[in-house]
Amino acid sequence: MDTLPIFLKVRGTPCLVVGGGQVAARKVDLLLRAGAQLTVVAPELDDTLRTHWASGALEWIQGRFDPAQLEQALIVVAATNDPDVNNAVSQAAQQKQIPVNVVDQPHLCTFTVPSIVDRSPIMIAIGTGGTSPVLARLLRARLETLIPAAYGRLASLAGQFRSQVKTALGGTDTRRAFWEEVFQGRVAELIFAGKERQARKELDRMIETSTDSHYRRGEVYLVGAGPGDPDLLTFRALRLMQRADVVLYDRLVAPAIVDLVRRDAQRIFVGKEKSHHVVPQRDINRLLLELARQGNRVLRLKGGDPFIFGRGGEEIEDLVSHDIPFQVIPGITAAAGCASYAGIPLTHRDHAQACLFVTGHLKDGSVDLNWESLCQPEQTVVVYMGLTGLEIICREMINHGLTPETPAALIQQGTTVNQKVISGTLGTLAGKVAQVKVQAPTLLIVGSVVRLHDQLAWFVPEALLEEKSVLNEPGRGTNDGL
Ligand code: SAH
């Protein structure tokens, strides 16, 4: 961070602008909107500035810049087309330690003026550290479309009720929950619909009926975080991630996704303990329950979809018996994510009319699956957790009737920048994988749809382009996901 963003009160305070042309006029306009007591130094004024001057909105010193004019100025802006003058203003201001901005000359500035989205009293300022004003403008345009104009009115209303709510509700957590309900519930909708009087009534009602205990009820959000690419989160997942007080996550959830959780939420990693063992499931279940009972909004963030090989069902069973409210938010499961990003349609009228999701997890060194059902024609089989047992799985599928030429692919870290697709056949895949450094998690897809990968692959991460060939990499063994 190279600069400190702050919002400066200039209302009724002397500020100086040097320059009388169009560029100066834009800065003058902004300063006047913020209520500055403004003096402009310039031999001549353009029409806009002259109108302001005539109406008494600003003082005009007709002449050239003199350091003495800086006396009492809180800030100064230089916007002339004379580099010497701009330079002189910058030097003089810095000597007197007065913040100075020289338009379009970052090296002469001690402050810059951000691009703004004005929803007064809400103000969003965007700065690019002088690197690209155009980018700042583009970002601003995006934010303008995202933030309803009525947010300003909503903030004003909240400001008017703030001390009343503080008196009515004692705890800070309770008050936060109260305001979240205001901003995401009926009051906000009423304001957006232009019904300010009704919104006030609703707020009065909420304050009257609210008690601390009403807002202290904990709940659990069991949220699917998808296979890795943060863009694949649902809107609802993101919304709940922003509301949570505590988050429990494991190693399948990408750091970039954990970063999107509310900044001050407590983060609990339940992937591995110090001893490198996974936290036992019953401890996770108990933790969820306890945190919710303490009144927290607990986010249980799971890779992919919580109900597909995610033990989501087990985690919420205890909540039901203790009457803790919960929501389950689906996520894009690894099969869907990896298949899409690898260009392998899981079903296709010419190839597969059915698709099976199975786990290839090893139990006592063998894979316990219903091989007959897996080896039917015209279907795709997706194997989660199948890397360690890859060789066994391929062999058993051949033993149970599929030809060794049946196409098969292993997808490493699908949907992320580390995605790699190793494709082959039931006969060749295990051997190919053994030669490559594979990083968990990986997913196995078996079936003739895998052939379409050559034609339909569209997602090629840059990291992969830099490698000449995946298979030329030195073999460094393998490790599986879960
Ligand atoms: N609930 C998760 C699955 C958890 S089981 C889901 O719906 O996706 C963990 C297994 O999921 C891993 O061993 C791996 O087989 C698979 N997996 C998860 N994310 C993956 C990814 N980005 N790429 C490849 N496989 C993935």
Boltz pocket constraint, residues with backbone or C-beta under 6 A from the ligand:
constraints:
  - pocket:
      binder: B
      contacts: [[A, 226], [A, 227], [A, 228], [A, 252], [A, 302], [A, 303], [A, 304], [A, 305], [A, 306], [A, 307], [A, 308], [A, 309], [A, 310], [A, 331], [A, 332], [A, 333], [A, 334], [A, 335], [A, 338], [A, 383], [A, 384], [A, 385], [A, 386], [A, 411], [A, 412], [A, 413], [A, 414], [A, 415], [A, 416], [A, 441], [A, 442], [A, 443], [A, 444], [A, 480], [A, 481], [A, 482]]
      max_distance: 6.0
